[in-house]
């Protein structure tokens, strides 16, 4: 295999083979990227919501029932 790749022109190794790989595995790569981005978005939304909940609970409980701070 190594001798086969050495005998090929540079453009086949660096352009042709990656293009063929993208055509064959492009759908798989795109779906994996979309799953990772979707999961990352959900994690960020979760962290923001939990932070907001903690902020609101601390704000309400630290006031001792006083509405003056709101």
Secondary structure as GFF3:
##gff-version 3
##sequence-region A 1 70
A	DSSP	alpha_helix	2	7	.	.	.	ID=ss1
A	DSSP	alpha_helix	10	11	.	.	.	ID=ss2
A	DSSP	pi_helix	12	16	.	.	.	ID=ss3
A	DSSP	alpha_helix	17	62	.	.	.	ID=ss4
###
